């Protein structure tokens, strides 16, 4: 069953300073060491954009700065208006584990204003362990029972016990594959230190930063560890702190519950096309009917209720995905309509992303090791958030992780420049508004919160809201921070 389920998931989704002083690295001569050259072939940009890449050496272990060095690959789309250029803007797309070398080009293709392109050299990067930056691997294959870092929906207590066996094996395999000892050094704190090394290597006294999803946690850590080296910080679709912990993962279910009604209303208005229900409540009942039937009898392609629920969760990321999500539902309204799928024991296409997510998440903060904790939480959240709570409360490999956190999580510093702009949709399936409010409270007077009466994961450029686009662009280009927290109405 797991072989076919893993194949089905790929087919359906198309993939989806306590111990070290946080002293700023000096800028200046180090910039000369960067050698810009053609980027790897998989860093694709659309002409006439021109992107170049370079490698920045950083310590594997910042407690031993002169010891083993690894390389971080960065990309640059340079400003072509020197009279308007004001510095560098570093991007992080989230994850942790998302490749970011093409993130500036991605944002440009989605409509990043020309004024931002003129004001900054746009810097992308693969964070440590990712892609072209000293990549790491747990050795996941396409046939593994472990197929996503968001846990599978547990229909009953026995399902939690089965998942515990799976994730314990994953934690052991990650440790066994960590031949060069890199895995234990993947953390948000070290990635923030890498950011400051990159800033210095670029020859800049300060750097601006845009981070989305987990990138908000990395940006919060960067602004806290190096407040005097950061200039304009934009945090979009937010975690509530500098790390993802168990409470944050469980709030994915809150985000699902708050965002699903937007999809349900959309689908109900298109009942004649998709046949999912004429009212939002009928669409909700259809969700439960399909999921529960697949719990009992997986589809011919191997999709069970857990995969279906995860596919729907992923489909709530933005309205542009609603059509594909509705078509996915259609294929399971008729149990015999889904195509059969097979898979060979080949490397998982998301092996690197799965690995980095686990390493950073498990290394950043202690996770409960008592399985009973997860069993109780699943039972509670199954009732509290019946659509997805029994997934996000489920056990993950961090419960059995072989490494202890090397240092406490980065603490958000509220004493520093008021340079943190927090953007958040009111309905977000992954990072609910509650996260942004908690993050804003921790930064206190350093931050302003912009809440968009919108739905989906991603606000700036990606969300399309005119008010949020204008506020953020004005901040990045002219430094105009809102004088107070702002709510942007839906366009």
Secondary structure, DSSP 8 states (H G I E B T S, - for coil): -HHHHHHHHHHHHTT---SS-------SGGGGG---B---TT----TT---EEEEEEEESSGGGTTS-EEEEEEEEE--S-TTT--EEEEEE--TTT---TTHHHHHHHTT--HHHHHHEEEEEE--TTSTTTT------BTT-S---SS----SSHHHHHHHHHHHHHHHHHHHHH-TTS-GGG--HHHHHHHHHHHHHHTT-S-EEEEEEEHHHHHHHHHHHH-TTTEEEEEEEEE-SSSS--HHHHHHHHHHHHHHHHHHHHHHHTTHHHH-S-SSHHHHHHHHHHHHHHHHHS--TTS--HHHHHHHHHHHTT-GGGHHHHHHHHHHHHSTT-S------S-B-TTHHHHHHHHHHHHHHS-----HHHHHHHHHHHHHHTTTTHHHHTS--GGGG-SS--SS-------SS-S-EEEEEEEE-SSS-HHHHHHHHHHHGGGEEEEEEEEESS--TTTT--HHHHHHHHHHHHH----SS-EEE---
